[in-house]
Amino acid sequence: MKTIDVCLSPDLIHLFDVKNKVVVVVDILRATSCMTTGMAYGVKSIKPFSSLNECEQMKSKGYYIAGERNGEKVEHFDLGNSPFDYMNPELKGKSVAVTTTNGTVAIEKSREADEIVIGAFLNISAVARYLRDQEKDVLIFCAGWKGKVNMEDSLFAGALVEKLQNDFANECDAPLIVQAAYQDMSHNLLALVQSSSHAKRLQKLNIYEDIEYCLKLDEYDVVPVIRNDEIVLLREPSVS
């Protein structure tokens, strides 16, 4: 039987062998939620960078550049790290280069995976359906916060494990732990995440609407994946 596992932080990824696996990278607040939204709204591709300078250089190659550090938009960049930035009609059919504090770092650390899928609550059912159809083991890779575990990514991992529990065997106890946490907290997800450390960081920056939006379930039937170092769609977007 195929297996599923969960890495709760980029600082733990050295404990996992990502080769021959489908890795689902998740950064709910807010990188992968932005990527999912951008793909659903018609962005052609998104090229992730862990390096700020490398991302900035893509401007001269015709890319829109999106950047965030410590929750704040990088000065002089076209976009920040809000999913609402990616709804701009001007981005339809265009390519974006992006760098963030956590999400793009997790993507960089997943490079040896057989495939990288971008996951968010916004597209969780579409991702689950896609994973069921694959004949490979799955690793859910939580971006966390600067190497530390965070609530929202872990809860997404639990929700995805629950959706896949009949199709995958747990590789270790991590999937059991996050699934139990999600089952216990899913009835009041928004309120609980609003009390999380990263949500509080965003609230100090007067960012509130993003938090609620990023916890919406199944807004989009899209599966963003990485092909040739860029995030592209496997499915046509369906904006609700």
N, C-alpha and C positions, 0 to 999 in steps of 0.2 A: 504494500500500500504506500502511496505517496505520503511524505511527511511534511509537517509545517513546524516552523520554529520562529522565535521572536528574539531579536537583538534590541535591547532597551536603550542603548546609547552607542554613539560612534566610538567611544573609548573601549567598548567591549567587542567590537567587530573582529578583532584579531583572534577571538575564540571560535569564530565560525569560518567554515569553508564555503565561500559563495560560488565556487565553480560548479557548473552544471545545475545551478539552481535559478529559479525565478525570484528575484529580490524585489519586494514591494517597498519602496522608499516612502516614508510618511513624515510630513512636517505640517501638522494641522494648522498651527499659528505661526507662519502662514504660507510658507513656500509652496508646498504641494497643492494647497487649496488655490493659490494663485495660478499655478501651472495648469491645473484642471480647468479652472474658469477660463483662462486664456485659450486653451484648446477648444473649449465648448463655444467660445465666441468668435472662433475663426482665425486665431493666430496661426500662421503657417508652421512655425517651429520655434522652439525655445532652447537655446544653447546654455547649459549651466556651467558656471565657473566657481571654484572655491576662491580664486584670486581676484581681488578688486581691480588690480591693474590690467589683468588679462581681459576681464569683462569690459572695462572702459575702452580698450583698444578696438573692440568690435564695432564701435560707433563709426569708425572710418571705413568699415566694410559694409555699411548700409543697415546695420542692425539698430533697433531701438535698444537702449540699455536700461536695465532695471537693477537697482541695488539697495541693499538694506544692511545695516550694521547696528546691533543692539536695539533692534526694533524701529530704528529711524531711517528714513529715506536718505540715500547717499546724495550729497550736494552735487548739483549739476547733472544728475542722471535723469533720464526721461521719465522713469517710473520708479515707484517705491516698491513696497511689498504688501500692498493691499489688493485683494481680489477685484475690488471695484476699479482699480487702475486698468485692469486687463479687459474691462468691458468697453473700453473706448473704441468706437467704430473705426477710427484711423488705424488700428492695429490689425484689422481683418486682412488676411493674406500676407502679412508682414512677418519678419523674423525678429525675435527678441533674444538678447543675451542677458543672463541674470546671475547675480551673485548674492548670497544671503549668509547670515551668521551660521546657520546650522544645516538647512536643507540641502544646499548645493555641496556642502562638505560630505554629507552622507552619500550623495550620488557619486562623488569622486571616489569614495571608499568602496563603492560597489562595482567598480569598473570590470572586475574579473568575472562577474556573474554571467550566466548564460543569457539572461534578459533582465532588464530593469523596467519595472512598471511604476508609474506615479499614482499613489493612492491618497484618497481624502474621504471624509464622510460624504462629500458632494458626489462622489462616483463609486461608492463602496460596493453597491450591488453589481455594477458593470464589471468592476475589478474581480469580484468573487466569481461571476460567471466565466470570465476569461480564464481564471486560474483553474477552475474545474476542468476546463477543456485541455489543459496542458498536461503533458506526461512527465512533469518534473516536480521535484520537491520545492517547497516555497519557504523563503525567509522574509519575515516582515521586519524591516529595518527602521527603527524609530530614530529620528534625528535628534530628539532631546534638546537640551540647552547647554552648549559649551561642554559637552561630555557628560552632563548630568541627566538623569532620568526625569521626564516630565509626565504630567497627568494626561494631557490631551492625546499625545501620540500613543501612549500605552493603552488608553481606552479605545482608540481606533483599532489597535492591534487586537484587543479583546473582541471587538465587534466583528472583525474580519474572521478571526478564529471561529467564532460562533457560527458564522455563515458557512464555514467550510468544515465544520466538525464531522459531518457524515462522509466527507470525501478524502480527508487527510488524517493521518495518525500524528499525535504530538511527538515531536523529537525529544523534548525534555519537559521540565515543569513550567517553563516560562509561558507557553501558551495557556496552560491551565490557570496560572495566576492572573494573567490579563483578562482571560475570559470571565473568571469569577468576579474580578473588579468591575468589568463592564456590566455583567448581569446585576450586580448590586447597585450600580450607579446610573444605569441607562434611563431610569424613570425621571431623573432630575439632572440630566447631562449638562445643560447650559449653566445652571446655577452652580454646579460643582466645578465646572471648568472656569467659570468666572472667579472662583476663589483660588485658582491655581497660581503658581508663582509667575508664569509667563504672562497670563492674562492680566495680572496686577501690573507687570511692567508696561504692557500696552496701555492699560487704563491710565497710568501716570503720564502717558504721551497723548491722552485724550482720544485713544482709539477704543471704541466700544462696538460700533456696528460690525466691524470685521469679525469680532469674536462670535457674535450670534450667527453671522452668515456662514462661517467656517464649520459650524456644527450642524448645518442643515444636511439632512439625509437625502441622497439620490436626486439631487437637482439636475444632474446630467448623466446621460447614457454614453459616456466616453471612456476610452481606455488609452491614456497617454503612455507611450513606451519610448525608450531611447533607441534610435537607429543612427549610426554614424555620428555618435556624440551629440545628437540633437533630439529633443523631445518632439515627437510627432504623434499623430492619431492613428489608431487602428480602426476607429469607427467615425462615421460622420457625426458632427455635433448635433445635439437636440436640446436647444435652450428652452427651459420651461418659463 
